[in-house]
Amino acid sequence: MAMRLSEVSAAVLETQYAVRGPIVARAQALERAGKRIIYCNIGNPQALGQKPLTWIRQGLALGEYPVLADLPGGSFPEDAIENSRRFLEGSGHGLGAYSESKGVRIVRDTVAEFIDRRDGGDGSAAVPVKADPDSIFLTDGASKAVQTALRMLIASAHDGIMIPIPQYPLYSASIALYGGKQVGYYLDEAEGWALSESMLEDAFVAARAEGTKVKAICVINPGNPTGAVLDRDNIAMVIRFASRHGLAILADEVYQDNIYRPGLRFVSFARVMAELGETDVSLFSFHSCSKGLLGECGQRGGYMEIRNIPVDVAAQITKLQSVSLCANLPGQLALYFMVKPPRPGDPSRNLYDHERSAIMDTLKARAILLAEGLSAIPGYSCAPISGAMYAFPRIDIPAGKTDEDYCLDLLETTGICVVPGSGFGQKPGTAHFRTTILPPVADLESVVHAIAAFHATWR
């Protein structure tokens, strides 16, 4: 007899992932029927027209087919050839063979150098961070790294993970899949989605009162879906909170290059922990070549760095990695080129700087256009988009209607595909949706005008 739905694991049945949920399925059906759809549901930059960086694609081409480096005519710059050769020599057998479970050593060495530079190796930090290549694990995108950390932390049905509300549904889905408990803490929408220590304490105390053993707190910075950027003081507060309650920290930092508002900058949890001298809080931090300015979602390259993790525990992470043998090699190569950009004066540097600046400039313009455009719609409010690539506007809807109703009707009427706020979590009595800033400016302007017209009629 064929397998029945009643035989499927309850954990699988309870797992939800709104970013590719029923509304997206309906959008795809409408598109097949001939309707033009603008997909604003997921951070997938190249699907919406963002061009890949030449530096990354040259590295991938040379890694996949090394003989390109020897072709006459000098099609590839010397710095790209040199770096691809270093990767291939370090991998031992090229992209067609497995690497060690943690990932190719030369890539992990280079990721460690990248972290050192980012976190004060230039002399800007009072306590420079020193990364250990043996504490770096290369993964199939940051999502796989997050799931590995959660798999390590959730040991029973009573184990809870604190996650922001709103959050990226990877966290709620994975916690459900692994049989743990989601402990939501609200972000402060009135303060631009900042973290509030009182809200953290309230969530922690309520979970403990229900018998939940809280194991860790997840923070997404810059925020998905909120677009908020945390300052150093907010990060230090979270670290002290985690230390006080014996929690590990999961720092989702995949949008660290995407900072738009003047005066703001990305500060890593690793850097602040070093400055505080904190050695008792376990830290899992994540980065990826899918997001940021690369947008190489399809390459599935990412890494996890661990700090303050005992050797015997780290060995169990390596064991989990080995179950999947290793992360895919093209993703490891893309990550290598991400953390090893061309140096000033190298042949590829001018083009690299030009392409990055062009992407950043258009993202900044779109962030302003979308936040201001949505905020101008009667019945809407939208916090400024300081970073990442999303907006999470609040919408007034009639009693008896839901944000799912709203987003489905918006899709059917306008062809705009967004994700209901309920898929990310929101305060009871409020309604939101998540949309990206990624469509081209002309399309984004059309999106704002279409939403305004739709909302006036729908209300």
VEXGUMAR-373241 format. One record per residue (C-alpha): residue in one letter; chain; x, y, z. Coordinates in steps of 0.1 Angstrom, whole numbers. Example, Ala and Ser with C-alpha at 12.3 -4.5 7.8 and 13.67 -1.06 7.14 Angstrom:
2
<site a A <123 -45 78>>
<site s A <137 -11 71>>
% end
This chain:
459
<site m A <0 0 0>>
<site a A <13 35 -8>>
<site m A <23 57 20>>
<site r A <-5 77 35>>
<site l A <-4 113 49>>
<site s A <-14 99 83>>
<site e A <19 80 84>>
<site v A <40 112 78>>
<site s A <59 125 109>>
<site a A <39 149 129>>
<site a A <69 172 131>>
<site v A <69 174 93>>
<site l A <32 181 91>>
<site e A <35 209 117>>
<site t A <64 225 98>>
<site q A <54 256 79>>
<site y A <75 279 56>>
<site a A <55 309 45>>
<site v A <81 323 21>>
<site r A <72 295 -4>>
<site g A <37 288 9>>
<site p A <2 286 -7>>
<site i A <3 322 -20>>
<site v A <35 316 -39>>
<site a A <20 284 -53>>
<site r A <-10 304 -65>>
<site a A <13 330 -81>>
<site q A <31 303 -100>>
<site a A <-3 289 -113>>
<site l A <-14 324 -124>>
<site e A <19 329 -141>>
<site r A <15 296 -160>>
<site a A <-19 309 -171>>
<site g A <-3 340 -186>>
<site k A <-6 366 -158>>
<site r A <25 388 -151>>
<site i A <37 382 -116>>
<site i A <61 404 -97>>
<site y A <77 382 -71>>
<site c A <84 402 -40>>
<site n A <82 372 -16>>
<site i A <118 361 -14>>
<site g A <153 376 -13>>
<site n A <164 362 -47>>
<site p A <182 391 -63>>
<site q A <192 376 -96>>
<site a A <157 364 -102>>
<site l A <147 401 -102>>
<site g A <174 413 -125>>
<site q A <205 419 -103>>
<site k A <237 411 -122>>
<site p A <262 388 -107>>
<site l A <296 402 -98>>
<site t A <321 394 -126>>
<site w A <347 385 -99>>
<site i A <326 357 -86>>
<site r A <316 343 -119>>
<site q A <351 344 -133>>
<site g A <362 324 -102>>
<site l A <334 299 -107>>
<site a A <342 295 -144>>
<site l A <379 289 -138>>
<site g A <372 265 -110>>
<site e A <348 244 -130>>
<site y A <370 244 -161>>
<site p A <406 253 -153>>
<site v A <418 250 -189>>
<site l A <401 284 -195>>
<site a A <431 300 -177>>
<site d A <455 287 -205>>
<site l A <434 298 -235>>
<site p A <450 325 -257>>
<site g A <437 360 -257>>
<site g A <439 367 -219>>
<site s A <401 364 -213>>
<site f A <406 362 -176>>
<site p A <425 387 -154>>
<site e A <456 373 -136>>
<site d A <443 378 -101>>
<site a A <412 357 -108>>
<site i A <434 330 -123>>
<site e A <458 331 -94>>
<site n A <430 328 -68>>
<site s A <413 300 -87>>
<site r A <445 280 -88>>
<site r A <451 285 -51>>
<site f A <416 271 -44>>
<site l A <421 242 -67>>
<site e A <455 234 -52>>
<site g A <441 237 -17>>
<site s A <411 215 -25>>
<site g A <434 188 -38>>
<site h A <411 173 -64>>
<site g A <390 202 -78>>
<site l A <353 207 -77>>
<site g A <344 171 -87>>
<site a A <356 155 -54>>
<site y A <344 157 -18>>
<site s A <363 180 5>>
<site e A <368 173 42>>
<site s A <336 176 62>>
<site k A <344 211 75>>
<site g A <351 223 41>>
<site v A <383 231 21>>
<site r A <410 243 44>>
<site i A <422 272 23>>
<site v A <386 285 22>>
<site r A <383 283 60>>
<site d A <417 300 64>>
<site t A <405 328 41>>
<site v A <371 331 60>>
<site a A <391 335 92>>
<site e A <412 363 76>>
<site f A <380 380 64>>
<site i A <365 379 100>>
<site d A <398 393 114>>
<site r A <397 422 89>>
<site r A <360 429 95>>
<site d A <362 428 133>>
<site g A <391 452 139>>
<site g A <422 438 122>>
<site d A <425 473 107>>
<site g A <432 487 142>>
<site s A <397 500 147>>
<site a A <388 477 176>>
<site a A <401 480 211>>
<site v A <402 442 213>>
<site p A <408 427 178>>
<site v A <389 395 171>>
<site k A <410 365 161>>
<site a A <392 338 142>>
<site d A <402 301 142>>
<site p A <399 282 109>>
<site d A <391 251 129>>
<site s A <360 268 143>>
<site i A <347 275 109>>
<site f A <323 251 90>>
<site l A <315 256 54>>
<site t A <278 248 46>>
<site d A <252 247 18>>
<site g A <241 283 24>>
<site a A <236 298 58>>
<site s A <203 279 62>>
<site k A <221 246 66>>
<site a A <244 261 92>>
<site v A <214 274 112>>
<site q A <198 240 111>>
<site t A <230 224 123>>
<site a A <232 247 153>>
<site l A <195 241 161>>
<site r A <200 203 158>>
<site m A <228 205 183>>
<site l A <208 226 208>>
<site i A <174 209 207>>
<site a A <177 177 227>>
<site s A <141 173 239>>
<site a A <105 186 234>>
<site h A <111 209 264>>
<site d A <140 227 249>>
<site g A <132 262 236>>
<site i A <149 286 213>>
<site m A <141 324 215>>
<site i A <134 339 181>>
<site p A <124 374 172>>
<site i A <88 382 163>>
<site p A <87 388 134>>
<site q A <113 363 123>>
<site y A <126 345 92>>
<site p A <105 313 90>>
<site l A <135 291 87>>
<site y A <138 293 125>>
<site s A <102 284 133>>
<site a A <101 257 107>>
<site s A <134 241 118>>
<site i A <125 242 155>>
<site a A <92 225 147>>
<site l A <110 199 126>>
<site y A <135 191 154>>
<site g A <108 188 180>>
<site g A <117 219 201>>
<site k A <97 249 213>>
<site q A <96 283 197>>
<site v A <100 311 223>>
<site g A <90 343 206>>
<site y A <102 377 217>>
<site y A <86 408 202>>
<site l A <106 434 184>>
<site d A <96 470 191>>
<site e A <79 482 160>>
<site a A <74 517 174>>
<site e A <112 520 178>>
<site g A <121 508 143>>
<site w A <120 471 153>>
<site a A <147 474 179>>
<site l A <153 448 206>>
<site s A <140 456 240>>
<site e A <156 440 272>>
<site s A <122 440 289>>
<site m A <106 422 260>>
<site l A <134 396 261>>
<site e A <129 391 299>>
<site d A <92 388 295>>
<site a A <95 361 269>>
<site f A <121 342 289>>
<site v A <102 343 322>>
<site a A <69 332 304>>
<site a A <87 303 288>>
<site r A <103 291 320>>
<site a A <69 293 338>>
<site e A <55 270 312>>
<site g A <82 244 318>>
<site t A <104 252 288>>
<site k A <141 249 291>>
<site v A <154 279 271>>
<site k A <186 270 254>>
<site a A <195 298 230>>
<site i A <185 332 216>>
<site c A <185 339 178>>
<site v A <191 375 166>>
<site i A <189 385 129>>
<site n A <210 415 121>>
<site p A <204 433 98>>
<site g A <168 422 102>>
<site n A <148 399 81>>
<site p A <119 408 76>>
<site t A <122 442 93>>
<site g A <152 459 77>>
<site a A <164 471 111>>
<site v A <201 474 120>>
<site l A <212 469 156>>
<site d A <238 492 172>>
<site r A <266 481 194>>
<site d A <247 488 226>>
<site n A <217 466 216>>
<site i A <241 438 207>>
<site a A <259 442 241>>
<site m A <226 440 259>>
<site v A <217 407 241>>
<site i A <251 393 251>>
<site r A <246 402 288>>
<site f A <211 388 287>>
<site a A <224 355 273>>
<site s A <252 354 299>>
<site r A <228 361 327>>
<site h A <205 332 317>>
<site g A <231 307 304>>
<site l A <220 309 267>>
<site a A <238 303 235>>
<site i A <235 330 208>>
<site l A <227 323 171>>
<site a A <238 354 152>>
<site d A <223 355 117>>
<site e A <245 381 100>>
<site v A <239 372 63>>
<site y A <230 408 54>>
<site q A <260 424 69>>
<site d A <270 442 37>>
<site n A <235 457 32>>
<site i A <235 489 52>>
<site y A <217 518 37>>
<site r A <211 546 62>>
<site p A <239 571 67>>
<site g A <257 568 101>>
<site l A <248 531 105>>
<site r A <273 503 103>>
<site f A <273 466 108>>
<site v A <288 454 141>>
<site s A <293 416 146>>
<site f A <284 397 178>>
<site a A <319 382 177>>
<site r A <334 417 179>>
<site v A <313 429 208>>
<site m A <318 397 227>>
<site a A <356 401 224>>
<site e A <353 437 236>>
<site l A <332 426 266>>
<site g A <356 398 274>>
<site e A <327 374 273>>
<site t A <340 338 273>>
<site d A <311 318 287>>
<site v A <284 325 261>>
<site s A <285 301 231>>
<site l A <282 318 198>>
<site f A <271 305 165>>
<site s A <274 331 137>>
<site f A <263 327 101>>
<site h A <271 343 67>>
<site s A <263 335 31>>
<site c A <271 344 -5>>
<site s A <234 342 -12>>
<site k A <226 376 2>>
<site g A <246 408 7>>
<site l A <257 423 -26>>
<site l A <264 390 -43>>
<site g A <230 376 -46>>
<site e A <244 341 -55>>
<site c A <215 322 -40>>
<site g A <218 293 -64>>
<site q A <254 286 -55>>
<site r A <244 277 -19>>
<site g A <276 288 -2>>
<site g A <278 297 35>>
<site y A <296 293 67>>
<site m A <291 290 104>>
<site e A <317 302 129>>
<site i A <316 290 165>>
<site r A <331 306 196>>
<site n A <332 294 232>>
<site i A <323 259 222>>
<site p A <342 230 240>>
<site v A <363 207 218>>
<site d A <341 177 225>>
<site v A <310 196 215>>
<site a A <326 209 183>>
<site a A <335 173 174>>
<site q A <298 165 174>>
<site i A <292 194 149>>
<site t A <319 179 127>>
<site k A <302 146 129>>
<site l A <269 161 118>>
<site q A <287 177 89>>
<site s A <302 144 79>>
<site v A <267 128 76>>
<site s A <263 150 45>>
<site l A <299 144 36>>
<site c A <306 181 28>>
<site a A <291 213 15>>
<site n A <289 215 -23>>
<site l A <322 225 -38>>
<site p A <310 253 -62>>
<site g A <294 270 -32>>
<site q A <327 267 -13>>
<site l A <345 283 -42>>
<site a A <319 312 -45>>
<site l A <324 318 -8>>
<site y A <362 318 -12>>
<site f A <359 345 -39>>
<site m A <334 365 -17>>
<site v A <358 367 13>>
<site k A <389 372 -9>>
<site p A <380 402 -31>>
<site p A <406 417 -55>>
<site r A <431 439 -37>>
<site p A <437 476 -45>>
<site g A <458 477 -76>>
<site d A <449 443 -88>>
<site p A <436 440 -124>>
<site s A <400 432 -112>>
<site r A <397 458 -86>>
<site n A <382 487 -106>>
<site l A <355 466 -121>>
<site y A <348 450 -88>>
<site d A <344 484 -70>>
<site h A <322 497 -99>>
<site e A <298 467 -98>>
<site r A <295 467 -60>>
<site s A <289 505 -59>>
<site a A <262 502 -87>>
<site i A <244 474 -67>>
<site m A <246 493 -34>>
<site d A <234 526 -49>>
<site t A <203 511 -65>>
<site l A <195 491 -33>>
<site k A <197 523 -13>>
<site a A <174 541 -37>>
<site r A <149 513 -37>>
<site a A <150 511 2>>
<site i A <140 548 4>>
<site l A <115 546 -25>>
<site l A <97 516 -10>>
<site a A <96 527 27>>
<site e A <85 562 18>>
<site g A <60 550 -8>>
<site l A <43 525 15>>
<site s A <42 550 44>>
<site a A <24 575 22>>
<site i A <-5 551 16>>
<site p A <-35 558 39>>
<site g A <-38 528 63>>
<site y A <-2 519 60>>
<site s A <29 525 82>>
<site c A <64 513 73>>
<site a A <96 517 94>>
<site p A <126 530 75>>
<site i A <146 502 57>>
<site s A <180 506 73>>
<site g A <195 473 60>>
<site a A <189 438 45>>
<site m A <164 438 16>>
<site y A <129 438 30>>
<site a A <101 459 42>>
<site f A <75 448 68>>
<site p A <47 474 66>>
<site r A <18 474 89>>
<site i A <-16 475 73>>
<site d A <-51 484 85>>
<site i A <-76 458 74>>
<site p A <-113 454 81>>
<site a A <-125 432 110>>
<site g A <-131 397 99>>
<site k A <-103 398 73>>
<site t A <-68 384 76>>
<site d A <-35 393 62>>
<site e A <-36 360 42>>
<site d A <-69 373 26>>
<site y A <-53 406 18>>
<site c A <-21 391 2>>
<site l A <-41 366 -19>>
<site d A <-65 393 -31>>
<site l A <-35 416 -38>>
<site l A <-19 388 -59>>
<site e A <-51 380 -78>>
<site t A <-58 417 -86>>
<site t A <-23 431 -92>>
<site g A <0 402 -98>>
<site i A <22 413 -68>>
<site c A <33 384 -47>>
<site v A <41 392 -11>>
<site v A <41 371 21>>
<site p A <15 375 49>>
<site g A <30 388 82>>
<site s A <14 359 100>>
<site g A <40 337 83>>
<site f A <67 356 102>>
<site g A <49 363 134>>
<site q A <33 396 146>>
<site k A <16 410 176>>
<site p A <-20 399 180>>
<site g A <-44 424 165>>
<site t A <-19 436 139>>
<site a A <-15 428 102>>
<site h A <16 431 80>>
<site f A <32 416 50>>
<site r A <68 412 39>>
<site t A <81 424 5>>
<site t A <115 427 -9>>
<site i A <132 459 -23>>
<site l A <147 439 -52>>
<site p A <125 446 -82>>
<site p A <139 472 -106>>
<site v A <131 508 -97>>
<site a A <105 511 -125>>
<site d A <87 479 -113>>
<site l A <90 490 -76>>
<site e A <73 523 -84>>
<site s A <46 504 -102>>
<site v A <43 481 -71>>
<site v A <38 510 -48>>
<site h A <11 526 -70>>
<site a A <-7 493 -75>>
<site i A <-7 486 -38>>
<site a A <-21 521 -31>>
<site a A <-49 517 -56>>
<site f A <-57 481 -44>>
<site h A <-57 491 -7>>
<site a A <-81 520 -13>>
<site t A <-106 496 -31>>
<site w A <-101 466 -8>>
<site r A <-108 486 24>>
% end
